[in-house]
Amino acid sequence: MFLDSTFLLLIPALILSFWAQAKVSGAFERFSRVAASSRMTGAMVARRILDQAGLQDIEVERIGGTLSDHYDPRAKVLRLSPQVHDSNSVAALGVAAHEVGHAIQHDTGYAALGMRNLIWPVANIGSNAGPFMFIIGLFLRQGFLMDLGIVLFFAAVIFYMVTLPVEFNASSRAMELLETGGYITREEVGPTRAVLSAAAWTYVAAALMAVSQLARLLLMRGSRRDD
């Protein structure tokens, strides 16, 4: 938005975001060169775990992009990037199992995931429209528009906060599934966990950025209470 003194609130979040992105990229690149002893690819592991969980109706698809892996609950499709779908590295297995974790969350009715999916439509609008509406209100000196922008963006903050337990739980499930299923050895647990832990920091950074942005909006609004 504007480069006033409140912009300083965003600096810690920006630093953490850059660090987290570098960390996850470095960890994935490093451990994508370490082949798992099982020699199974991410797609193979995902398919087997899904079948063992009774989720044969969920398809595993290969999609383009770098680390674009995700589970689509509406289409019931697990989409894996080429670096995960075709690779037998411990990094690929970790990411694939993490996405399977989301599929299992959806199947078992994991409460935090249900809440996140419920909030998503409003949060998506709030993330984009909230700050924009606040700026319009700031220019027009309309306190109502500024307040409405803050309320909308607050929904996005809640979404980011709820995302944290969802992602942490998916990673915990992934490690348990890989270990108990014999897809990784004891020596491979550390590298696999390192990849998932690095990825978790990106969600922490996103949540911190959202909270920092909300705090900035509140401070800017507070300085214009006479509007």
VENURGI-V307318 format. One record per residue. RES is the residue in one small letter. PSI is psi in whole degrees, 0 to 359 (none if undefined). NEAR is the number of other C-alpha atoms within 10 Angstrom. Layout:
res=RES psi=PSI near=NEAR
res=RES psi=PSI near=NEAR
This chain:
res=m psi=254 near=9
res=f psi=145 near=7
res=l psi=62 near=7
res=d psi=188 near=8
res=s psi=335 near=9
res=t psi=343 near=17
res=f psi=336 near=13
res=l psi=333 near=12
res=l psi=332 near=16
res=l psi=344 near=17
res=i psi=312 near=13
res=p psi=319 near=13
res=a psi=321 near=21
res=l psi=316 near=16
res=i psi=314 near=12
res=l psi=323 near=18
res=s psi=314 near=21
res=f psi=318 near=12
res=w psi=316 near=16
res=a psi=318 near=21
res=q psi=318 near=16
res=a psi=322 near=14
res=k psi=314 near=19
res=v psi=323 near=20
res=s psi=317 near=15
res=g psi=317 near=14
res=a psi=317 near=20
res=f psi=317 near=26
res=e psi=318 near=14
res=r psi=310 near=13
res=f psi=357 near=19
res=s psi=349 near=22
res=r psi=2 near=14
res=v psi=108 near=16
res=a psi=137 near=19
res=a psi=148 near=23
res=s psi=333 near=15
res=s psi=340 near=14
res=r psi=16 near=15
res=m psi=146 near=20
res=t psi=169 near=22
res=g psi=320 near=28
res=a psi=319 near=25
res=m psi=316 near=18
res=v psi=316 near=25
res=a psi=314 near=26
res=r psi=316 near=21
res=r psi=317 near=15
res=i psi=319 near=22
res=l psi=316 near=22
res=d psi=319 near=13
res=q psi=333 near=11
res=a psi=3 near=13
res=g psi=23 near=12
res=l psi=50 near=17
res=q psi=340 near=13
res=d psi=351 near=10
res=i psi=124 near=19
res=e psi=154 near=15
res=v psi=118 near=22
res=e psi=152 near=14
res=r psi=125 near=16
res=i psi=164 near=18
res=g psi=174 near=12
res=g psi=166 near=11
res=t psi=121 near=11
res=l psi=46 near=16
res=s psi=20 near=13
res=d psi=137 near=23
res=h psi=162 near=19
res=y psi=129 near=22
res=d psi=104 near=15
res=p psi=332 near=15
res=r psi=319 near=6
res=a psi=348 near=9
res=k psi=54 near=16
res=v psi=135 near=16
res=l psi=115 near=25
res=r psi=124 near=23
res=l psi=137 near=28
res=s psi=161 near=23
res=p psi=323 near=20
res=q psi=341 near=25
res=v psi=314 near=27
res=h psi=316 near=24
res=d psi=354 near=16
res=s psi=148 near=22
res=n psi=22 near=24
res=s psi=161 near=26
res=v psi=329 near=34
res=a psi=315 near=29
res=a psi=317 near=33
res=l psi=322 near=29
res=g psi=314 near=30
res=v psi=316 near=28
res=a psi=315 near=30
res=a psi=327 near=27
res=h psi=316 near=28
res=e psi=325 near=24
res=v psi=324 near=30
res=g psi=321 near=27
res=h psi=321 near=25
res=a psi=320 near=24
res=i psi=322 near=19
res=q psi=315 near=20
res=h psi=318 near=19
res=d psi=324 near=14
res=t psi=359 near=9
res=g psi=41 near=11
res=y psi=123 near=14
res=a psi=315 near=12
res=a psi=323 near=18
res=l psi=319 near=19
res=g psi=320 near=15
res=m psi=319 near=15
res=r psi=317 near=18
res=n psi=327 near=16
res=l psi=321 near=12
res=i psi=332 near=16
res=w psi=312 near=17
res=p psi=315 near=13
res=v psi=320 near=15
res=a psi=323 near=23
res=n psi=319 near=16
res=i psi=315 near=14
res=g psi=324 near=23
res=s psi=324 near=20
res=n psi=315 near=14
res=a psi=331 near=17
res=g psi=301 near=26
res=p psi=322 near=21
res=f psi=316 near=17
res=m psi=323 near=21
res=f psi=316 near=27
res=i psi=317 near=19
res=i psi=315 near=14
res=g psi=326 near=20
res=l psi=316 near=18
res=f psi=319 near=10
res=l psi=357 near=12
res=r psi=44 near=15
res=q psi=102 near=15
res=g psi=326 near=17
res=f psi=316 near=14
res=l psi=322 near=19
res=m psi=316 near=27
res=d psi=320 near=18
res=l psi=320 near=18
res=g psi=320 near=24
res=i psi=316 near=24
res=v psi=316 near=16
res=l psi=316 near=22
res=f psi=333 near=30
res=f psi=326 near=21
res=a psi=323 near=21
res=a psi=322 near=26
res=v psi=316 near=24
res=i psi=318 near=18
res=f psi=313 near=24
res=y psi=323 near=23
res=m psi=319 near=19
res=v psi=332 near=19
res=t psi=328 near=21
res=l psi=303 near=19
res=p psi=329 near=14
res=v psi=313 near=20
res=e psi=320 near=22
res=f psi=319 near=17
res=n psi=321 near=18
res=a psi=322 near=22
res=s psi=320 near=26
res=s psi=317 near=15
res=r psi=319 near=20
res=a psi=313 near=25
res=m psi=318 near=22
res=e psi=317 near=15
res=l psi=318 near=20
res=l psi=320 near=21
res=e psi=308 near=15
res=t psi=332 near=10
res=g psi=353 near=14
res=g psi=21 near=12
res=y psi=337 near=21
res=i psi=152 near=24
res=t psi=174 near=16
res=r psi=323 near=8
res=e psi=337 near=10
res=e psi=355 near=19
res=v psi=314 near=17
res=g psi=307 near=11
res=p psi=320 near=19
res=t psi=315 near=27
res=r psi=327 near=18
res=a psi=321 near=18
res=v psi=315 near=26
res=l psi=324 near=24
res=s psi=320 near=16
res=a psi=318 near=20
res=a psi=325 near=22
res=a psi=327 near=17
res=w psi=333 near=19
res=t psi=326 near=21
res=y psi=324 near=20
res=v psi=317 near=20
res=a psi=319 near=22
res=a psi=320 near=21
res=a psi=318 near=23
res=l psi=320 near=21
res=m psi=317 near=23
res=a psi=315 near=23
res=v psi=319 near=22
res=s psi=319 near=22
res=q psi=320 near=23
res=l psi=317 near=21
res=a psi=322 near=16
res=r psi=316 near=18
res=l psi=318 near=22
res=l psi=320 near=16
res=l psi=316 near=12
res=m psi=323 near=17
res=r psi=321 near=19
res=g psi=329 near=11
res=s psi=355 near=9
res=r psi=38 near=14
res=r psi=346 near=8
res=d psi=358 near=8
res=d psi=none near=14
